[in-house]
Amino acid sequence: MARVEIYTTPWCPYCLAAKRLLATKGAAYEETDVSGDSDKRQEMMARAQGRYTVPQIFIDGTPIGGCDELHALDRAGKLDPMLAA
């Protein structure tokens, strides 16, 4: 299985939707809450090429983007192979 990392905040509906999709795929993920941690948010932004919104999702270290991008990968049939890698 691929290593999935997701940066979130507790009140973000897009974070919940992304985690729900990952759960339906049976994908385990490491979640980092950036809501009160400016260092973690800076880390996220550096890894996500300047993106500052949550969620930011990484699969095997590759920046995927947010919830919309994750769902687009799924619709295109590309998410399952990435998660299985």
PDB file of N, CA, C and O in Angstrom:
ATOM      1  N   MET A   1       0.832  -1.195   0.000  1.00  0.00           N
ATOM      2  CA  MET A   1       0.000   0.000   0.000  1.00  0.00           C
ATOM      3  C   MET A   1       0.871   1.250   0.000  1.00  0.00           C
ATOM      4  O   MET A   1       1.965   1.275   0.564  1.00  0.00           O
ATOM      5  N   ALA A   2       0.367   2.248  -0.629  1.00  0.00           N
ATOM      6  CA  ALA A   2       1.058   3.529  -0.684  1.00  0.00           C
ATOM      7  C   ALA A   2       0.950   4.234   0.666  1.00  0.00           C
ATOM      8  O   ALA A   2       0.035   3.975   1.448  1.00  0.00           O
ATOM      9  N   ARG A   3       1.901   5.126   0.922  1.00  0.00           N
ATOM     10  CA  ARG A   3       1.846   5.959   2.121  1.00  0.00           C
ATOM     11  C   ARG A   3       1.027   7.204   1.780  1.00  0.00           C
ATOM     12  O   ARG A   3       1.376   7.958   0.871  1.00  0.00           O
ATOM     13  N   VAL A   4      -0.062   7.409   2.517  1.00  0.00           N
ATOM     14  CA  VAL A   4      -0.944   8.543   2.275  1.00  0.00           C
ATOM     15  C   VAL A   4      -0.851   9.485   3.481  1.00  0.00           C
ATOM     16  O   VAL A   4      -1.010   9.068   4.628  1.00  0.00           O
ATOM     17  N   GLU A   5      -0.592  10.755   3.193  1.00  0.00           N
ATOM     18  CA  GLU A   5      -0.539  11.777   4.230  1.00  0.00           C
ATOM     19  C   GLU A   5      -1.561  12.852   3.878  1.00  0.00           C
ATOM     20  O   GLU A   5      -1.722  13.217   2.713  1.00  0.00           O
ATOM     21  N   ILE A   6      -2.244  13.349   4.897  1.00  0.00           N
ATOM     22  CA  ILE A   6      -3.242  14.385   4.670  1.00  0.00           C
ATOM     23  C   ILE A   6      -3.141  15.433   5.779  1.00  0.00           C
ATOM     24  O   ILE A   6      -3.204  15.112   6.966  1.00  0.00           O
ATOM     25  N   TYR A   7      -2.985  16.670   5.371  1.00  0.00           N
ATOM     26  CA  TYR A   7      -2.969  17.804   6.296  1.00  0.00           C
ATOM     27  C   TYR A   7      -4.389  18.352   6.365  1.00  0.00           C
ATOM     28  O   TYR A   7      -5.023  18.602   5.339  1.00  0.00           O
ATOM     29  N   THR A   8      -4.880  18.536   7.590  1.00  0.00           N
ATOM     30  CA  THR A   8      -6.290  18.897   7.776  1.00  0.00           C
ATOM     31  C   THR A   8      -6.471  19.935   8.883  1.00  0.00           C
ATOM     32  O   THR A   8      -5.533  20.303   9.590  1.00  0.00           O
ATOM     33  N   THR A   9      -7.721  20.389   8.998  1.00  0.00           N
ATOM     34  CA  THR A   9      -8.204  21.079  10.194  1.00  0.00           C
ATOM     35  C   THR A   9      -9.502  20.384  10.594  1.00  0.00           C
ATOM     36  O   THR A   9     -10.177  19.798   9.747  1.00  0.00           O
ATOM     37  N   PRO A  10      -9.856  20.444  11.872  1.00  0.00           N
ATOM     38  CA  PRO A  10     -11.037  19.694  12.341  1.00  0.00           C
ATOM     39  C   PRO A  10     -12.359  20.170  11.751  1.00  0.00           C
ATOM     40  O   PRO A  10     -13.294  19.377  11.643  1.00  0.00           O
ATOM     41  N   TRP A  11     -12.465  21.424  11.372  1.00  0.00           N
ATOM     42  CA  TRP A  11     -13.751  21.983  10.939  1.00  0.00           C
ATOM     43  C   TRP A  11     -13.910  22.053   9.416  1.00  0.00           C
ATOM     44  O   TRP A  11     -14.874  22.641   8.925  1.00  0.00           O
ATOM     45  N   CYS A  12     -13.000  21.474   8.686  1.00  0.00           N
ATOM     46  CA  CYS A  12     -12.989  21.587   7.226  1.00  0.00           C
ATOM     47  C   CYS A  12     -13.848  20.489   6.583  1.00  0.00           C
ATOM     48  O   CYS A  12     -13.523  19.308   6.708  1.00  0.00           O
ATOM     49  N   PRO A  13     -14.947  20.862   5.894  1.00  0.00           N
ATOM     50  CA  PRO A  13     -15.787  19.834   5.258  1.00  0.00           C
ATOM     51  C   PRO A  13     -15.072  19.116   4.109  1.00  0.00           C
ATOM     52  O   PRO A  13     -15.365  17.954   3.831  1.00  0.00           O
ATOM     53  N   TYR A  14     -14.146  19.796   3.446  1.00  0.00           N
ATOM     54  CA  TYR A  14     -13.399  19.153   2.363  1.00  0.00           C
ATOM     55  C   TYR A  14     -12.433  18.115   2.904  1.00  0.00           C
ATOM     56  O   TYR A  14     -12.177  17.096   2.263  1.00  0.00           O
ATOM     57  N   CYS A  15     -11.899  18.379   4.086  1.00  0.00           N
ATOM     58  CA  CYS A  15     -11.030  17.395   4.742  1.00  0.00           C
ATOM     59  C   CYS A  15     -11.832  16.129   5.056  1.00  0.00           C
ATOM     60  O   CYS A  15     -11.374  15.012   4.815  1.00  0.00           O
ATOM     61  N   LEU A  16     -13.034  16.328   5.597  1.00  0.00           N
ATOM     62  CA  LEU A  16     -13.893  15.186   5.922  1.00  0.00           C
ATOM     63  C   LEU A  16     -14.248  14.393   4.672  1.00  0.00           C
ATOM     64  O   LEU A  16     -14.254  13.162   4.696  1.00  0.00           O
ATOM     65  N   ALA A  17     -14.546  15.096   3.574  1.00  0.00           N
ATOM     66  CA  ALA A  17     -14.901  14.407   2.326  1.00  0.00           C
ATOM     67  C   ALA A  17     -13.710  13.621   1.773  1.00  0.00           C
ATOM     68  O   ALA A  17     -13.876  12.505   1.281  1.00  0.00           O
ATOM     69  N   ALA A  18     -12.526  14.194   1.853  1.00  0.00           N
ATOM     70  CA  ALA A  18     -11.328  13.497   1.369  1.00  0.00           C
ATOM     71  C   ALA A  18     -11.056  12.259   2.218  1.00  0.00           C
ATOM     72  O   ALA A  18     -10.747  11.193   1.685  1.00  0.00           O
ATOM     73  N   LYS A  19     -11.170  12.397   3.532  1.00  0.00           N
ATOM     74  CA  LYS A  19     -10.935  11.254   4.413  1.00  0.00           C
ATOM     75  C   LYS A  19     -11.988  10.178   4.186  1.00  0.00           C
ATOM     76  O   LYS A  19     -11.687   8.986   4.259  1.00  0.00           O
ATOM     77  N   ARG A  20     -13.217  10.592   3.912  1.00  0.00           N
ATOM     78  CA  ARG A  20     -14.300   9.626   3.642  1.00  0.00           C
ATOM     79  C   ARG A  20     -13.979   8.829   2.376  1.00  0.00           C
ATOM     80  O   ARG A  20     -14.156   7.611   2.350  1.00  0.00           O
ATOM     81  N   LEU A  21     -13.510   9.508   1.330  1.00  0.00           N
ATOM     82  CA  LEU A  21     -13.162   8.801   0.093  1.00  0.00           C
ATOM     83  C   LEU A  21     -12.013   7.823   0.341  1.00  0.00           C
ATOM     84  O   LEU A  21     -12.054   6.682  -0.119  1.00  0.00           O
ATOM     85  N   LEU A  22     -10.998   8.270   1.061  1.00  0.00           N
ATOM     86  CA  LEU A  22      -9.876   7.372   1.360  1.00  0.00           C
ATOM     87  C   LEU A  22     -10.356   6.162   2.165  1.00  0.00           C
ATOM     88  O   LEU A  22      -9.894   5.043   1.942  1.00  0.00           O
ATOM     89  N   ALA A  23     -11.283   6.388   3.099  1.00  0.00           N
ATOM     90  CA  ALA A  23     -11.807   5.284   3.904  1.00  0.00           C
ATOM     91  C   ALA A  23     -12.571   4.284   3.041  1.00  0.00           C
ATOM     92  O   ALA A  23     -12.467   3.077   3.257  1.00  0.00           O
ATOM     93  N   THR A  24     -13.343   4.779   2.058  1.00  0.00           N
ATOM     94  CA  THR A  24     -14.080   3.851   1.188  1.00  0.00           C
ATOM     95  C   THR A  24     -13.131   3.017   0.340  1.00  0.00           C
ATOM     96  O   THR A  24     -13.476   1.919  -0.097  1.00  0.00           O
ATOM     97  N   LYS A  25     -11.934   3.546   0.111  1.00  0.00           N
ATOM     98  CA  LYS A  25     -10.917   2.815  -0.648  1.00  0.00           C
ATOM     99  C   LYS A  25     -10.113   1.875   0.235  1.00  0.00           C
ATOM    100  O   LYS A  25      -9.291   1.102  -0.257  1.00  0.00           O
ATOM    101  N   GLY A  26     -10.354   1.943   1.550  1.00  0.00           N
ATOM    102  CA  GLY A  26      -9.590   1.111   2.478  1.00  0.00           C
ATOM    103  C   GLY A  26      -8.166   1.593   2.663  1.00  0.00           C
ATOM    104  O   GLY A  26      -7.299   0.826   3.081  1.00  0.00           O
ATOM    105  N   ALA A  27      -7.917   2.857   2.357  1.00  0.00           N
ATOM    106  CA  ALA A  27      -6.573   3.408   2.435  1.00  0.00           C
ATOM    107  C   ALA A  27      -6.304   3.977   3.826  1.00  0.00           C
ATOM    108  O   ALA A  27      -7.032   4.846   4.303  1.00  0.00           O
ATOM    109  N   ALA A  28      -5.267   3.484   4.460  1.00  0.00           N
ATOM    110  CA  ALA A  28      -4.829   4.074   5.723  1.00  0.00           C
ATOM    111  C   ALA A  28      -4.121   5.378   5.406  1.00  0.00           C
ATOM    112  O   ALA A  28      -3.495   5.511   4.355  1.00  0.00           O
ATOM    113  N   TYR A  29      -4.219   6.340   6.314  1.00  0.00           N
ATOM    114  CA  TYR A  29      -3.556   7.617   6.080  1.00  0.00           C
ATOM    115  C   TYR A  29      -3.054   8.186   7.387  1.00  0.00           C
ATOM    116  O   TYR A  29      -3.572   7.890   8.463  1.00  0.00           O
ATOM    117  N   GLU A  30      -2.030   9.013   7.263  1.00  0.00           N
ATOM    118  CA  GLU A  30      -1.474   9.736   8.399  1.00  0.00           C
ATOM    119  C   GLU A  30      -2.033  11.153   8.328  1.00  0.00           C
ATOM    120  O   GLU A  30      -1.844  11.852   7.333  1.00  0.00           O
ATOM    121  N   GLU A  31      -2.718  11.569   9.383  1.00  0.00           N
ATOM    122  CA  GLU A  31      -3.362  12.878   9.398  1.00  0.00           C
ATOM    123  C   GLU A  31      -2.572  13.833  10.274  1.00  0.00           C
ATOM    124  O   GLU A  31      -2.177  13.486  11.387  1.00  0.00           O
ATOM    125  N   THR A  32      -2.342  15.045   9.763  1.00  0.00           N
ATOM    126  CA  THR A  32      -1.681  16.095  10.525  1.00  0.00           C
ATOM    127  C   THR A  32      -2.610  17.291  10.612  1.00  0.00           C
ATOM    128  O   THR A  32      -2.970  17.887   9.597  1.00  0.00           O
ATOM    129  N   ASP A  33      -2.994  17.635  11.826  1.00  0.00           N
ATOM    130  CA  ASP A  33      -3.869  18.783  12.074  1.00  0.00           C
ATOM    131  C   ASP A  33      -2.998  20.040  12.107  1.00  0.00           C
ATOM    132  O   ASP A  33      -2.112  20.167  12.953  1.00  0.00           O
ATOM    133  N   VAL A  34      -3.255  20.963  11.184  1.00  0.00           N
ATOM    134  CA  VAL A  34      -2.469  22.199  11.109  1.00  0.00           C
ATOM    135  C   VAL A  34      -3.207  23.396  11.704  1.00  0.00           C
ATOM    136  O   VAL A  34      -2.743  24.530  11.584  1.00  0.00           O
ATOM    137  N   SER A  35      -4.347  23.154  12.343  1.00  0.00           N
ATOM    138  CA  SER A  35      -5.198  24.263  12.783  1.00  0.00           C
ATOM    139  C   SER A  35      -4.523  25.180  13.789  1.00  0.00           C
ATOM    140  O   SER A  35      -4.724  26.393  13.729  1.00  0.00           O
ATOM    141  N   GLY A  36      -3.743  24.654  14.696  1.00  0.00           N
ATOM    142  CA  GLY A  36      -3.123  25.512  15.699  1.00  0.00           C
ATOM    143  C   GLY A  36      -1.616  25.462  15.673  1.00  0.00           C
ATOM    144  O   GLY A  36      -0.964  25.853  16.641  1.00  0.00           O
ATOM    145  N   ASP A  37      -1.050  24.985  14.571  1.00  0.00           N
ATOM    146  CA  ASP A  37       0.386  24.757  14.513  1.00  0.00           C
ATOM    147  C   ASP A  37       0.966  25.412  13.270  1.00  0.00           C
ATOM    148  O   ASP A  37       0.943  24.831  12.186  1.00  0.00           O
ATOM    149  N   SER A  38       1.485  26.619  13.429  1.00  0.00           N
ATOM    150  CA  SER A  38       2.003  27.355  12.269  1.00  0.00           C
ATOM    151  C   SER A  38       3.209  26.664  11.650  1.00  0.00           C
ATOM    152  O   SER A  38       3.425  26.774  10.443  1.00  0.00           O
ATOM    153  N   ASP A  39       4.001  25.952  12.451  1.00  0.00           N
ATOM    154  CA  ASP A  39       5.144  25.225  11.890  1.00  0.00           C
ATOM    155  C   ASP A  39       4.676  24.108  10.966  1.00  0.00           C
ATOM    156  O   ASP A  39       5.232  23.914   9.885  1.00  0.00           O
ATOM    157  N   LYS A  40       3.652  23.375  11.396  1.00  0.00           N
ATOM    158  CA  LYS A  40       3.107  22.293  10.549  1.00  0.00           C
ATOM    159  C   LYS A  40       2.474  22.866   9.279  1.00  0.00           C
ATOM    160  O   LYS A  40       2.590  22.276   8.205  1.00  0.00           O
ATOM    161  N   ARG A  41       1.804  24.019   9.404  1.00  0.00           N
ATOM    162  CA  ARG A  41       1.203  24.638   8.220  1.00  0.00           C
ATOM    163  C   ARG A  41       2.300  25.083   7.250  1.00  0.00           C
ATOM    164  O   ARG A  41       2.157  24.919   6.038  1.00  0.00           O
ATOM    165  N   GLN A  42       3.380  25.635   7.768  1.00  0.00           N
ATOM    166  CA  GLN A  42       4.504  26.031   6.911  1.00  0.00           C
ATOM    167  C   GLN A  42       5.111  24.815   6.228  1.00  0.00           C
ATOM    168  O   GLN A  42       5.463  24.869   5.050  1.00  0.00           O
ATOM    169  N   GLU A  43       5.233  23.716   6.969  1.00  0.00           N
ATOM    170  CA  GLU A  43       5.737  22.463   6.391  1.00  0.00           C
ATOM    171  C   GLU A  43       4.831  22.007   5.254  1.00  0.00           C
ATOM    172  O   GLU A  43       5.303  21.631   4.181  1.00  0.00           O
ATOM    173  N   MET A  44       3.517  22.046   5.504  1.00  0.00           N
ATOM    174  CA  MET A  44       2.549  21.655   4.486  1.00  0.00           C
ATOM    175  C   MET A  44       2.700  22.524   3.238  1.00  0.00           C
ATOM    176  O   MET A  44       2.743  22.008   2.122  1.00  0.00           O
ATOM    177  N   MET A  45       2.780  23.831   3.427  1.00  0.00           N
ATOM    178  CA  MET A  45       2.879  24.752   2.291  1.00  0.00           C
ATOM    179  C   MET A  45       4.154  24.517   1.499  1.00  0.00           C
ATOM    180  O   MET A  45       4.136  24.588   0.271  1.00  0.00           O
ATOM    181  N   ALA A  46       5.249  24.240   2.173  1.00  0.00           N
ATOM    182  CA  ALA A  46       6.507  23.962   1.478  1.00  0.00           C
ATOM    183  C   ALA A  46       6.387  22.688   0.651  1.00  0.00           C
ATOM    184  O   ALA A  46       6.844  22.636  -0.490  1.00  0.00           O
ATOM    185  N   ARG A  47       5.777  21.674   1.224  1.00  0.00           N
ATOM    186  CA  ARG A  47       5.620  20.400   0.513  1.00  0.00           C
ATOM    187  C   ARG A  47       4.602  20.505  -0.613  1.00  0.00           C
ATOM    188  O   ARG A  47       4.723  19.812  -1.623  1.00  0.00           O
ATOM    189  N   ALA A  48       3.588  21.375  -0.449  1.00  0.00           N
ATOM    190  CA  ALA A  48       2.485  21.481  -1.409  1.00  0.00           C
ATOM    191  C   ALA A  48       2.721  22.599  -2.425  1.00  0.00           C
ATOM    192  O   ALA A  48       1.772  23.097  -3.032  1.00  0.00           O
ATOM    193  N   GLN A  49       3.965  22.990  -2.607  1.00  0.00           N
ATOM    194  CA  GLN A  49       4.337  23.996  -3.605  1.00  0.00           C
ATOM    195  C   GLN A  49       3.572  25.300  -3.417  1.00  0.00           C
ATOM    196  O   GLN A  49       3.102  25.907  -4.378  1.00  0.00           O
ATOM    197  N   GLY A  50       3.454  25.726  -2.129  1.00  0.00           N
ATOM    198  CA  GLY A  50       2.849  27.010  -1.824  1.00  0.00           C
ATOM    199  C   GLY A  50       1.359  26.978  -1.548  1.00  0.00           C
ATOM    200  O   GLY A  50       0.796  27.975  -1.096  1.00  0.00           O
ATOM    201  N   ARG A  51       0.708  25.853  -1.809  1.00  0.00           N
ATOM    202  CA  ARG A  51      -0.727  25.788  -1.515  1.00  0.00           C
ATOM    203  C   ARG A  51      -0.929  25.875  -0.004  1.00  0.00           C
ATOM    204  O   ARG A  51      -0.199  25.255   0.770  1.00  0.00           O
ATOM    205  N   TYR A  52      -1.924  26.649   0.399  1.00  0.00           N
ATOM    206  CA  TYR A  52      -2.128  26.874   1.835  1.00  0.00           C
ATOM    207  C   TYR A  52      -3.478  26.402   2.342  1.00  0.00           C
ATOM    208  O   TYR A  52      -3.739  26.457   3.544  1.00  0.00           O
ATOM    209  N   THR A  53      -4.343  25.937   1.445  1.00  0.00           N
ATOM    210  CA  THR A  53      -5.657  25.455   1.864  1.00  0.00           C
ATOM    211  C   THR A  53      -5.569  23.992   2.280  1.00  0.00           C
ATOM    212  O   THR A  53      -4.674  23.260   1.857  1.00  0.00           O
ATOM    213  N   VAL A  54      -6.510  23.589   3.109  1.00  0.00           N
ATOM    214  CA  VAL A  54      -6.602  22.189   3.501  1.00  0.00           C
ATOM    215  C   VAL A  54      -7.851  21.583   2.868  1.00  0.00           C
ATOM    216  O   VAL A  54      -8.833  22.285   2.628  1.00  0.00           O
ATOM    217  N   PRO A  55      -7.812  20.299   2.602  1.00  0.00           N
ATOM    218  CA  PRO A  55      -6.701  19.395   2.875  1.00  0.00           C
ATOM    219  C   PRO A  55      -5.619  19.508   1.813  1.00  0.00           C
ATOM    220  O   PRO A  55      -5.864  19.961   0.695  1.00  0.00           O
ATOM    221  N   GLN A  56      -4.433  19.092   2.181  1.00  0.00           N
ATOM    222  CA  GLN A  56      -3.372  18.848   1.213  1.00  0.00           C
ATOM    223  C   GLN A  56      -3.009  17.387   1.380  1.00  0.00           C
ATOM    224  O   GLN A  56      -2.730  16.919   2.484  1.00  0.00           O
ATOM    225  N   ILE A  57      -3.019  16.675   0.266  1.00  0.00           N
ATOM    226  CA  ILE A  57      -2.877  15.221   0.279  1.00  0.00           C
ATOM    227  C   ILE A  57      -1.617  14.835  -0.488  1.00  0.00           C
ATOM    228  O   ILE A  57      -1.315  15.382  -1.548  1.00  0.00           O
ATOM    229  N   PHE A  58      -0.894  13.874   0.082  1.00  0.00           N
ATOM    230  CA  PHE A  58       0.326  13.357  -0.534  1.00  0.00           C
ATOM    231  C   PHE A  58       0.226  11.846  -0.585  1.00  0.00           C
ATOM    232  O   PHE A  58      -0.127  11.200   0.402  1.00  0.00           O
ATOM    233  N   ILE A  59       0.540  11.288  -1.746  1.00  0.00           N
ATOM    234  CA  ILE A  59       0.585   9.835  -1.892  1.00  0.00           C
ATOM    235  C   ILE A  59       2.007   9.468  -2.270  1.00  0.00           C
ATOM    236  O   ILE A  59       2.513   9.870  -3.318  1.00  0.00           O
ATOM    237  N   ASP A  60       2.641   8.698  -1.400  1.00  0.00           N
ATOM    238  CA  ASP A  60       4.055   8.352  -1.547  1.00  0.00           C
ATOM    239  C   ASP A  60       4.915   9.596  -1.782  1.00  0.00           C
ATOM    240  O   ASP A  60       5.836   9.584  -2.599  1.00  0.00           O
ATOM    241  N   GLY A  61       4.600  10.666  -1.054  1.00  0.00           N
ATOM    242  CA  GLY A  61       5.382  11.892  -1.119  1.00  0.00           C
ATOM    243  C   GLY A  61       5.024  12.823  -2.255  1.00  0.00           C
ATOM    244  O   GLY A  61       5.507  13.954  -2.297  1.00  0.00           O
ATOM    245  N   THR A  62       4.185  12.375  -3.180  1.00  0.00           N
ATOM    246  CA  THR A  62       3.789  13.201  -4.318  1.00  0.00           C
ATOM    247  C   THR A  62       2.595  14.068  -3.934  1.00  0.00           C
ATOM    248  O   THR A  62       1.584  13.553  -3.457  1.00  0.00           O
ATOM    249  N   PRO A  63       2.705  15.391  -4.140  1.00  0.00           N
ATOM    250  CA  PRO A  63       1.559  16.245  -3.815  1.00  0.00           C
ATOM    251  C   PRO A  63       0.405  16.006  -4.786  1.00  0.00           C
ATOM    252  O   PRO A  63       0.569  16.114  -6.001  1.00  0.00           O
ATOM    253  N   ILE A  64      -0.748  15.685  -4.240  1.00  0.00           N
ATOM    254  CA  ILE A  64      -1.942  15.416  -5.034  1.00  0.00           C
ATOM    255  C   ILE A  64      -2.783  16.676  -5.167  1.00  0.00           C
ATOM    256  O   ILE A  64      -3.403  16.913  -6.204  1.00  0.00           O
ATOM    257  N   GLY A  65      -2.800  17.484  -4.109  1.00  0.00           N
ATOM    258  CA  GLY A  65      -3.654  18.665  -4.050  1.00  0.00           C
ATOM    259  C   GLY A  65      -4.683  18.460  -2.967  1.00  0.00           C
ATOM    260  O   GLY A  65      -4.398  17.856  -1.933  1.00  0.00           O
ATOM    261  N   GLY A  66      -5.882  18.963  -3.200  1.00  0.00           N
ATOM    262  CA  GLY A  66      -6.935  18.901  -2.198  1.00  0.00           C
ATOM    263  C   GLY A  66      -8.004  17.883  -2.524  1.00  0.00           C
ATOM    264  O   GLY A  66      -7.785  16.942  -3.286  1.00  0.00           O
ATOM    265  N   CYS A  67      -9.155  18.093  -1.934  1.00  0.00           N
ATOM    266  CA  CYS A  67     -10.280  17.173  -2.069  1.00  0.00           C
ATOM    267  C   CYS A  67     -10.741  17.050  -3.524  1.00  0.00           C
ATOM    268  O   CYS A  67     -10.993  15.947  -4.008  1.00  0.00           O
ATOM    269  N   ASP A  68     -10.851  18.181  -4.213  1.00  0.00           N
ATOM    270  CA  ASP A  68     -11.310  18.149  -5.613  1.00  0.00           C
ATOM    271  C   ASP A  68     -10.370  17.326  -6.481  1.00  0.00           C
ATOM    272  O   ASP A  68     -10.814  16.535  -7.313  1.00  0.00           O
ATOM    273  N   GLU A  69      -9.079  17.514  -6.284  1.00  0.00           N
ATOM    274  CA  GLU A  69      -8.093  16.767  -7.083  1.00  0.00           C
ATOM    275  C   GLU A  69      -8.137  15.279  -6.757  1.00  0.00           C
ATOM    276  O   GLU A  69      -7.993  14.441  -7.647  1.00  0.00           O
ATOM    277  N   LEU A  70      -8.337  14.948  -5.472  1.00  0.00           N
ATOM    278  CA  LEU A  70      -8.424  13.545  -5.075  1.00  0.00           C
ATOM    279  C   LEU A  70      -9.631  12.882  -5.741  1.00  0.00           C
ATOM    280  O   LEU A  70      -9.521  11.775  -6.267  1.00  0.00           O
ATOM    281  N   HIS A  71     -10.783  13.559  -5.720  1.00  0.00           N
ATOM    282  CA  HIS A  71     -11.973  13.006  -6.365  1.00  0.00           C
ATOM    283  C   HIS A  71     -11.811  12.929  -7.889  1.00  0.00           C
ATOM    284  O   HIS A  71     -12.315  11.999  -8.518  1.00  0.00           O
ATOM    285  N   ALA A  72     -11.121  13.889  -8.475  1.00  0.00           N
ATOM    286  CA  ALA A  72     -10.874  13.856  -9.926  1.00  0.00           C
ATOM    287  C   ALA A  72     -10.009  12.657 -10.292  1.00  0.00           C
ATOM    288  O   ALA A  72     -10.253  12.003 -11.305  1.00  0.00           O
ATOM    289  N   LEU A  73      -9.003  12.365  -9.478  1.00  0.00           N
ATOM    290  CA  LEU A  73      -8.179  11.173  -9.722  1.00  0.00           C
ATOM    291  C   LEU A  73      -9.033   9.918  -9.655  1.00  0.00           C
ATOM    292  O   LEU A  73      -8.859   9.001 -10.458  1.00  0.00           O
ATOM    293  N   ASP A  74      -9.951   9.874  -8.704  1.00  0.00           N
ATOM    294  CA  ASP A  74     -10.818   8.708  -8.564  1.00  0.00           C
ATOM    295  C   ASP A  74     -11.725   8.559  -9.778  1.00  0.00           C
ATOM    296  O   ASP A  74     -11.872   7.462 -10.318  1.00  0.00           O
ATOM    297  N   ARG A  75     -12.335   9.667 -10.209  1.00  0.00           N
ATOM    298  CA  ARG A  75     -13.222   9.609 -11.390  1.00  0.00           C
ATOM    299  C   ARG A  75     -12.457   9.172 -12.641  1.00  0.00           C
ATOM    300  O   ARG A  75     -13.014   8.503 -13.512  1.00  0.00           O
ATOM    301  N   ALA A  76     -11.194   9.548 -12.724  1.00  0.00           N
ATOM    302  CA  ALA A  76     -10.386   9.200 -13.903  1.00  0.00           C
ATOM    303  C   ALA A  76      -9.820   7.789 -13.811  1.00  0.00           C
ATOM    304  O   ALA A  76      -9.146   7.329 -14.732  1.00  0.00           O
ATOM    305  N   GLY A  77     -10.094   7.094 -12.695  1.00  0.00           N
ATOM    306  CA  GLY A  77      -9.593   5.732 -12.530  1.00  0.00           C
ATOM    307  C   GLY A  77      -8.122   5.663 -12.164  1.00  0.00           C
ATOM    308  O   GLY A  77      -7.500   4.609 -12.292  1.00  0.00           O
ATOM    309  N   LYS A  78      -7.561   6.773 -11.711  1.00  0.00           N
ATOM    310  CA  LYS A  78      -6.127   6.819 -11.401  1.00  0.00           C
ATOM    311  C   LYS A  78      -5.811   6.674  -9.921  1.00  0.00           C
ATOM    312  O   LYS A  78      -4.665   6.413  -9.557  1.00  0.00           O
ATOM    313  N   LEU A  79      -6.815   6.841  -9.059  1.00  0.00           N
ATOM    314  CA  LEU A  79      -6.550   6.809  -7.615  1.00  0.00           C
ATOM    315  C   LEU A  79      -6.234   5.406  -7.131  1.00  0.00           C
ATOM    316  O   LEU A  79      -5.269   5.218  -6.390  1.00  0.00           O
ATOM    317  N   ASP A  80      -7.015   4.425  -7.526  1.00  0.00           N
ATOM    318  CA  ASP A  80      -6.794   3.050  -7.041  1.00  0.00           C
ATOM    319  C   ASP A  80      -5.374   2.556  -7.339  1.00  0.00           C
ATOM    320  O   ASP A  80      -4.732   2.002  -6.447  1.00  0.00           O
ATOM    321  N   PRO A  81      -4.859   2.738  -8.573  1.00  0.00           N
ATOM    322  CA  PRO A  81      -3.484   2.293  -8.830  1.00  0.00           C
ATOM    323  C   PRO A  81      -2.451   3.023  -7.967  1.00  0.00           C
ATOM    324  O   PRO A  81      -1.458   2.434  -7.537  1.00  0.00           O
ATOM    325  N   MET A  82      -2.700   4.321  -7.719  1.00  0.00           N
ATOM    326  CA  MET A  82      -1.764   5.066  -6.874  1.00  0.00           C
ATOM    327  C   MET A  82      -1.771   4.547  -5.451  1.00  0.00           C
ATOM    328  O   MET A  82      -0.719   4.444  -4.820  1.00  0.00           O
ATOM    329  N   LEU A  83      -2.955   4.218  -4.937  1.00  0.00           N
ATOM    330  CA  LEU A  83      -3.056   3.713  -3.568  1.00  0.00           C
ATOM    331  C   LEU A  83      -2.492   2.313  -3.441  1.00  0.00           C
ATOM    332  O   LEU A  83      -2.027   1.929  -2.368  1.00  0.00           O
ATOM    333  N   ALA A  84      -2.524   1.546  -4.512  1.00  0.00           N
ATOM    334  CA  ALA A  84      -2.033   0.169  -4.475  1.00  0.00           C
ATOM    335  C   ALA A  84      -0.518   0.084  -4.626  1.00  0.00           C
ATOM    336  O   ALA A  84       0.076  -0.953  -4.331  1.00  0.00           O
ATOM    337  N   ALA A  85       0.107   1.158  -5.080  1.00  0.00           N
ATOM    338  CA  ALA A  85       1.560   1.127  -5.348  1.00  0.00           C
ATOM    339  C   ALA A  85       2.355   0.803  -4.101  1.00  0.00           C
ATOM    340  O   ALA A  85       3.583   0.738  -4.152  1.00  0.00           O
TER     341      ALA A  85
END
